[in-house]
Amino acid sequence: MAGKRLLFVLGLVGIVSVAGGAVVYAITREFSVIPLSLVWGGLLSLLIFFYVNFTEIRAFVSKRSTKHGANMAVMITIFVAIIGLIGVMSVRYKIRVDLTETGRYSLSQQSVKILKSLENDVEAVAFYRSDERSRQAMHDLLKEYSYHTTRFRFWFVDPDKRPIEAAKYGVTSYRTTLIRSRGKQEIVGYESEEKVTNALLRVIGDEVKIIYFLKGHGEKSLQDDREAGYKSAREAIEKEAYEVRELLLVNEERVPEDAAILVVAGPQKDILPAELVKIRRYVDGGGSVLFLLDPLLTPEISKILQDYGFKIGNDIIIDKQSKMLGANYLTPVVMEYNQKHTIGRDFSFVTFFPVARSVAVQEDPVRGRYNLAETGSSSWAKSKGKLDEEEIEFNPTEDQRGPINLAAVSVIKVEDGENRPLAEIDERGDAGAPTPKSDLEEGVNRWGRIIVVGDSDFASNAYLNLMGNMDFFLNMIGWLAEEAALVSVRKKPAELTPLTLTDTQTNLVFWLCVVLAPASMLAIGVGVVGRRRWMS
Amino acid sequence: MNPRNIGLIFKKDLKSYFNSFIAYAVIAIFLATTGYLFFNLLASFSVLSFQAQANPMVAKHYNLLNVNETVVRPLFGNISIVMLLMLPLLTMKLLADEKKSGTMELLLTYPVRDAEVVLGKFLACLTVFAAMLGSTIGYPLLLINLGEPEVLPMITGYAGLFLLGAAFISLGIFTSSLTENQIIAGSLSIGVLFVFWLMGYSTMFVSSGIGQIISYVAINEHLESLAKGVVDTEDIIYFLVFTALFLFLTLRSLESKRWR
């Protein structure tokens, strides 16, 4: 008897030891000495247990109940397997009907097409506070995406509760969603199918966009790490996953085909007419050019830009307010941005433009012409006379009173193929879109785009990191390089169905739902049960 | 399987719910809780609507000024949680009580099959639940009267709740078949339902493949689309399969009584 009890203990010890080893492994996640010896020791004692008790075990196995049990286990396993299969099939092949009036829970065909053609995994990380009201909308939207493919996965992170996660992805604001694939990522700012799909397209796109910087006319150098150089600008652009190259246009027949943007950063000499022709051809064919033009130089470029609607002032902007912010009076400060255009929308940082000239367009939404940034009202544009800090004052006869605009944008329709009205695109602020390459981008057009800024120093090493300068610069680069409106989705939002209750109605709802309905149910119960008691 | 036998069991159990005070009390409490939640949602939506008149951009931006989005959809979510807490109370006695009072043996020796017993009890409980759910019909009617909600999403939402209830009940019957103690059966049922409910939250801690499986198994994820007006065969099949699985397990559990 004592031996039997010992054997029983042996079996128990075996099981506990194996289980203990498994638990230690589950906690430490490595098979070190302790879990290994636990598992081996346990197995050994179990072996002895089985060996010694062989007859009893055989008797147990051949018992009726054991057979039934095993039988049942097999049946359950088969049933669960079948159910699992049904589950898998129901996820793979399913019918989905959106019964809302506006169809607000369905993706557009374009988005679905893109999702079906995904070849790599895409993940979306949404950074929302748990109690954020717009979280649900983003969740609905991302869920739609994951419905159509198994390659799209998303999850939410609450930056307040998991700040480390937010830091890992470099996210600093709520209501931000990252679309990531193969090391590339795009930021989506709010809950719109259009934004998510376009971000998705950019993330899965193979090519790295190339940004060419014109050289040969004394432009800012990309290698120069001194104050006036553009080394920081180059690094900032490269950080956004663009490739940066220099371009000596004199030697080339045309602006390279692969150019996403051509940047003309502060030329000291005018560009040769032959080069200007090449640049014009590039823009008219759907290219994007960023001109950063310093005051009093390059009249030829200014002349060409007039054809695109720009008015490049032959002046210098004086801004006395800037002194209060620590700059000199030749460094105008910009705090007002055009809310109608993507670049200026929601942009609220202060930017500085050392030694700048005025640049403006006649605003025209149909042709995508917008003024982007203007100085304060205490500034003016001076076109004559000497610059002497002590005596400089506004001269009403010669100078132009502020606010002075110093950056502007215009888009140029490419004359081929069918077009859709520009006004529609501009309303959402992402005018201009190069090259429909596949049938995904139905009805989308090509636009050349030009941005002109009356200063090149704001993006130089000395000023790039000042306040909002870098953001403004990268906003412009991003907009120019963007294949915006690749897909344009006009989703009908949920209808507005406000409902205001009067006090009486509020009380009525409360009494009906919280008091009267339950009470009458209780009354019925009392009636029925009471009647039975009474009858019996 | 004989439908007559199922009918007999069904009637017997339905009577035991409605002749005693249980059904009425449970429904009344269900109505009071969900009624308060409904009132709360509606009243705050009314306040929001009022505020939006002053600043329409805000509400438009968040898609919030839609009765379906802001009242109906969360209401279904709220009702489902009340269900999660109350349905186990209805199911816990179904089999456990029979065992405790010794009527189980009687039942098993009747010329009725296990499947008929289980199905009859399941349908009886489902009927009580349908009455429970049906008694909340006043909320959508009030909404239609006071505002302009979309009707189809409300219908799909109710269908979703019904399927969800069926799933809850099948699990409740199963736990009730495991033990003869009602309290254990009830709390086990609530516990398991909570596991199915909260599962979805752990998807972010596991790898993508397992995450997909977990989010499929999690029960509340499947109510979501029905509650917002989207009918997806995946969700409907999920609820049906869930129900079938636990009814099957109940049968096995009853069967094991014979040879254990």
Interface residues (C-beta under 8 A of the other chain):
Chain A: R64 S65 H68 G69 M72 M75 I76 F79 V80 I83 I86 G87 S90 V91 K94 I95 R96 V97 D98 L99 T100 E101 Y105 D121 R133 S134 A137 D140 K143 Y147 T150 R153 W155 F156 V157 P493 A494 E495 L496 T497 P498 L499 T500 L501 Q505 T506 V509 F510 L512 C513 V514 A517 P518 A519 M521 L522 I524 G525 V526 V528 V529 R532
Chain B: F18 N19 S20 F21 A23 Y24 A25 I27 A28 I29 L31 A32 G35 Y36 F38 F39 L42 A43 F45 S46 L48 S49 F50 A52 Q53 A59 K60 Y62 N63 L64 L65 N66 V67 N68 E69 V71 S135 G138 Y139 L142 L143 L146 G147 E148 P149 E150 L152 P153 T156 T203 M204 S208 G211 Q212 Y216 E224 S225 K228 G229 V230 V231 D232 T233 E234 I237 Y238 V241 A244 L245 F248 L249 R252 E255 S256 W259 R260
